Amino acid sequence: MSATAVAGGTDWAERLRTGLIEPVERAFTGQPAAVEMAAICLLAGGHLLVEGRPGTGKTTLARAIAACVAPAPGAEAWRRVQFTPDLLPAEITGYEQPLLTGGMSDFRRGPLFAHVVVADEINRASPRTQSALLEAMEEGKVTVADRTHLLPEPFFVVATQNPVDLNGTYLLPEAELDRFLIRVAVDFPARDAEVAIAAGRLTDPDDFGEPALQAADIVAARAGLGSVAATDTLVGYAVDLAEATRSTDRLTHGVSVRASAALVAAARARAFLDGRGHADAKDVQQLAVPVLAHRVEPSGGAAAVITSLLARVPAPENAACAP
């Protein structure tokens, strides 16, 4: 079954490529793998953590993604939050404003109430404010003064993070890291890409024009992922990789059960974007580092550990993973 059939006769793979991936690549050039991971993350219903040193285009990547999707009526397309040490939780979730007449109050929505929320330099905020994101990222809602408020669909957090060796940064809590489906590391661009940037030849996200995709399109495409096959054999392979992180002495702890489910969801999304109706072992292998590495606390480099586990854990034959 192809992605066309899965999505009810509409070629979602092509629409997502031309309406999302290609425009983002015009603004964020030279790192197509990072753009692909961002598209997979959005489609799979997860949240994206972008890590890199200042000046590597982390915020540009996030802005470009946000500029590609038109909001639902009454909703905002995107909001940006600059995380700082003095940022308070209420400044991102919103707060109750007492009315002058009677004992009623009015909820003032914070910047989380947008389809795409760019959380810039998330690890410069205090742990207390970082933790305020958790309910929103996990459940698509926030609770303020015992009242629950639903966030718009789709809801996609793109958080940028500076390396922890920079002054003024905090380690993200393990529980928060586990809420990010994918982490991508961005580096300084290759020479040709930097020349294009310096010459002003890239497209600013503000100049993308009318988005080709609507918020409802992303919701509909996500609904189609359930029809992308992931056999028990393939799911077992993802679980074996997760279990391998828990048994190696190169990591202080392994990944949670959420991680293996995330790996399968991302594999389905990658297959969908590739126009395939089933995920295979290569999808899992290509996504293992972006999905798993940020969830473990390594004594060495997390990516290197996950890569070594990929070499140790037997992969099923692709034919055995197909329907």
Secondary structure as GFF3:
##gff-version 3
##sequence-region A 1 323
A	DSSP	alpha_helix	3	6	.	.	.	ID=ss1
A	DSSP	alpha_helix	12	16	.	.	.	ID=ss2
A	DSSP	pi_helix	17	21	.	.	.	ID=ss3
A	DSSP	alpha_helix	22	27	.	.	.	ID=ss4
A	DSSP	alpha_helix	32	44	.	.	.	ID=ss5
A	DSSP	beta_strand	48	51	.	.	.	ID=ss6
A	DSSP	alpha_helix	58	67	.	.	.	ID=ss7
A	DSSP	beta_strand	69	70	.	.	.	ID=ss8
A	DSSP	beta_strand	76	82	.	.	.	ID=ss9
A	DSSP	alpha_helix	90	93	.	.	.	ID=ss10
A	DSSP	beta_strand	94	98	.	.	.	ID=ss11
A	DSSP	beta_strand	105	109	.	.	.	ID=ss12
A	DSSP	beta_strand	114	120	.	.	.	ID=ss13
A	DSSP	three_ten_helix	122	124	.	.	.	ID=ss14
A	DSSP	alpha_helix	127	131	.	.	.	ID=ss15
A	DSSP	alpha_helix	133	139	.	.	.	ID=ss16
A	DSSP	beta_strand	141	144	.	.	.	ID=ss17
A	DSSP	beta_strand	147	150	.	.	.	ID=ss18
A	DSSP	beta_strand	156	161	.	.	.	ID=ss19
A	DSSP	alpha_helix	174	177	.	.	.	ID=ss20
A	DSSP	beta_strand	182	185	.	.	.	ID=ss21
A	DSSP	alpha_helix	191	198	.	.	.	ID=ss22
A	DSSP	three_ten_helix	205	207	.	.	.	ID=ss23
A	DSSP	beta_strand	213	214	.	.	.	ID=ss24
A	DSSP	alpha_helix	215	224	.	.	.	ID=ss25
A	DSSP	three_ten_helix	225	227	.	.	.	ID=ss26
A	DSSP	alpha_helix	232	247	.	.	.	ID=ss27
A	DSSP	alpha_helix	257	273	.	.	.	ID=ss28
A	DSSP	alpha_helix	281	292	.	.	.	ID=ss29
A	DSSP	three_ten_helix	293	295	.	.	.	ID=ss30
A	DSSP	alpha_helix	302	312	.	.	.	ID=ss31
A	DSSP	alpha_helix	318	321	.	.	.	ID=ss32
###
